[in-house]
Structures are given as structure tokens and as C-alpha cells.
Amino acid sequence: MLQARFPQVPRIALTATADGRTQEEIIDQLDLHEAAVFINSFDRANIRYAITEGQNSKEQLWRFLQQEHQDDAGIVYWLSRKRVEEVAAWLCDQGRTALPYHAGLDAGTRQLHQQRFLREDGLIIVATIAFGM
């Protein structure tokens, strides 16, 4: 109905999980037969998930950042809000720009930190799973 009423307005359909049959149904239902279709793998070479064991996790993190991601942005996950705050402050003390992100922060602060992460080079978000994986 919207396409018929507003034919000049561009439309886009996005999905992260649709199989081929579902993709065709989306195209049919939204009458996107003339639209370009872009399909990409979920495998991203620039995303790495690492778990390490050890006694001094902050020092391990620092060595990892210094050796492999000297000026890069990234997300570091911790289990507790308290550790998120501690590690973000510690990274700042070491000279990196790091911001905490967890459900205990007010919505405005979380939004600001997320926006800064998207806009600033080299910024590290230290987060619980509230940031999303």
C-alpha cells in the first residue's frame, strides 16, 4: 500500500537471518522485484572473539591492545558493572580513551557513549552484554 501511495519514496528491506525462501517472500510481499539484492556472510574478518586465562587480566588486556590494536577502536566485555567501570577508568589512566557501558548507566549516558564509539577513532567501549554482542 505504501509503495502505491508513495512511489517516489525509496524502500529497503534488511534481514540478518532469512533463508532463500524467506528472502523471496520478502521480495514478493514488498514488491521489490526490481531491487538490487546484496547478500553477505556473517563472518567478519575484522571481528575476533578471544578468551584468555590468567592472573592479571588487565595487564593481559593492555599487552593485547598494545601489541595488536595500538590505535584501534574496540569493545571489551566484562561480566560485572563494577569491573566495567574499573577497567574503563584504568584504560584511561593508561592513556587510552575508554568509556563504560552497562545497564546501570542512565539511558542518556549509554546513548552518548554509543554515539562516541561510532564517531571517534580509537575509542574503546568497556561493556557488559548490555552493549550487545
Backbone torsions as a table, in degrees:
resi	resn	phi	psi	omega
1	MET	NA	-41.7	-179.1
2	LEU	-65.4	-38.1	179.0
3	GLN	-62.3	-41.7	-179.9
4	ALA	-67.7	-38.5	-177.1
5	ARG	-77.9	-33.5	-177.6
6	PHE	-129.2	67.6	-174.5
7	PRO	-65.6	-20.8	-178.4
8	GLN	-84.6	-10.1	-177.8
9	VAL	-84.9	124.4	179.0
10	PRO	-64.4	150.6	178.0
11	ARG	-129.6	151.8	177.9
12	ILE	-143.6	144.1	174.0
13	ALA	-123.0	130.2	-178.6
14	LEU	-125.9	140.9	174.9
15	THR	-150.7	148.0	178.7
16	ALA	-104.5	-12.9	-170.3
17	THR	-132.9	-0.8	-173.3
18	ALA	-68.4	132.7	173.2
19	ASP	-79.2	178.0	-176.1
20	GLY	-57.4	-43.2	179.7
21	ARG	-62.2	-44.1	-179.9
22	THR	-67.2	-37.8	176.8
23	GLN	-60.0	-44.0	178.4
24	GLU	-63.4	-39.1	178.3
25	GLU	-64.3	-40.4	177.7
26	ILE	-62.2	-46.0	178.5
27	ILE	-59.6	-44.2	179.2
28	ASP	-65.0	-49.0	-175.7
29	GLN	-64.2	-34.6	-178.2
30	LEU	-97.8	3.1	-180.0
31	ASP	51.3	56.7	-179.2
32	LEU	-109.8	33.0	-175.5
33	HIS	-61.8	-27.8	-179.3
34	GLU	-92.8	-2.3	-176.1
35	ALA	-78.5	150.4	172.6
36	ALA	-72.6	144.4	179.0
37	VAL	-117.9	127.5	178.7
38	PHE	-118.4	123.7	179.8
39	ILE	-123.6	129.7	-179.1
40	ASN	-129.4	157.2	176.6
41	SER	-76.6	153.7	175.0
42	PHE	-78.6	-12.8	-179.9
43	ASP	-75.0	116.4	-179.6
44	ARG	-114.3	118.3	-177.1
45	ALA	-62.4	-25.2	-176.7
46	ASN	-89.1	2.4	178.6
47	ILE	-112.6	128.9	-178.8
48	ARG	-133.7	137.2	178.6
49	TYR	-112.4	120.2	-177.2
50	ALA	-130.1	137.7	175.4
51	ILE	-124.3	130.8	179.2
52	THR	-130.0	153.1	175.4
53	GLU	-108.0	152.0	178.0
54	GLY	163.4	176.5	-175.7
55	GLN	-90.8	-36.3	-174.5
56	ASN	-117.0	84.0	-172.7
57	SER	-64.2	-35.7	179.0
58	LYS	-65.6	-42.4	178.7
59	GLU	-65.7	-38.3	176.2
60	GLN	-62.7	-43.5	178.1
61	LEU	-60.7	-44.8	-178.7
62	TRP	-61.9	-44.5	178.4
63	ARG	-61.8	-42.0	178.4
64	PHE	-60.7	-46.6	179.3
65	LEU	-63.2	-45.4	-177.5
66	GLN	-67.3	-39.4	-175.2
67	GLN	-82.2	-34.2	-172.3
68	GLU	-117.9	-17.8	-175.0
69	HIS	-144.6	53.4	-174.6
70	GLN	-50.0	-47.4	-176.2
71	ASP	-120.8	12.8	-173.9
72	ASP	-85.1	153.9	169.5
73	ALA	-82.2	161.4	177.8
74	GLY	-178.6	174.7	177.6
75	ILE	-121.0	129.5	176.5
76	VAL	-117.0	122.9	-178.1
77	TYR	-98.4	138.0	173.8
78	TRP	-129.2	160.0	-175.0
79	LEU	-78.9	-31.0	-173.7
80	SER	-119.3	153.2	177.1
81	ARG	-61.6	-40.7	-179.2
82	LYS	-59.9	-46.5	179.5
83	ARG	-66.5	-35.5	176.6
84	VAL	-58.0	-49.3	-179.9
85	GLU	-61.8	-45.5	-178.5
86	GLU	-62.3	-46.8	-176.0
87	VAL	-69.9	-39.0	177.1
88	ALA	-61.1	-44.9	178.7
89	ALA	-64.4	-42.1	-180.0
90	TRP	-62.9	-43.6	177.9
91	LEU	-61.7	-39.1	176.2
92	CYS	-62.9	-41.5	177.5
93	ASP	-61.9	-29.4	179.5
94	GLN	-81.9	-7.0	177.3
95	GLY	105.8	3.3	177.3
96	ARG	-97.0	155.1	173.8
97	THR	-89.7	114.6	-176.4
98	ALA	-136.7	138.0	-179.9
99	LEU	-125.8	140.4	176.6
100	PRO	-80.2	154.0	175.9
101	TYR	-150.0	115.1	176.5
102	HIS	-158.6	167.4	-174.4
103	ALA	-66.4	-15.9	178.5
104	GLY	-78.5	-12.7	176.5
105	LEU	-81.3	150.2	178.0
106	ASP	-68.2	157.6	-174.9
107	ALA	-57.4	-38.0	-179.8
108	GLY	-64.5	-41.8	178.4
109	THR	-66.2	-44.8	177.9
110	ARG	-58.9	-43.8	-179.3
111	GLN	-64.5	-43.9	178.5
112	LEU	-60.1	-46.0	-179.0
113	HIS	-64.6	-39.8	178.3
114	GLN	-65.4	-42.2	178.3
115	GLN	-63.4	-42.3	178.1
116	ARG	-62.6	-40.4	178.7
117	PHE	-60.3	-39.0	-179.5
118	LEU	-73.6	-25.2	-174.0
119	ARG	-102.0	-27.5	-170.7
120	GLU	-102.8	136.2	175.2
121	ASP	-74.2	142.6	172.5
122	GLY	77.0	2.8	-177.5
123	LEU	-80.1	136.5	179.1
124	ILE	-109.1	128.6	171.3
125	ILE	-96.8	127.1	174.1
126	VAL	-106.0	116.5	-165.8
127	ALA	-140.0	159.0	162.7
128	THR	-90.0	-176.1	179.8
129	ILE	-67.8	-2.7	174.9
130	ALA	-60.5	-25.6	178.0
131	PHE	-74.8	-18.0	-179.6
132	GLY	87.2	145.9	179.1
133	MET	-115.2	NA	NA
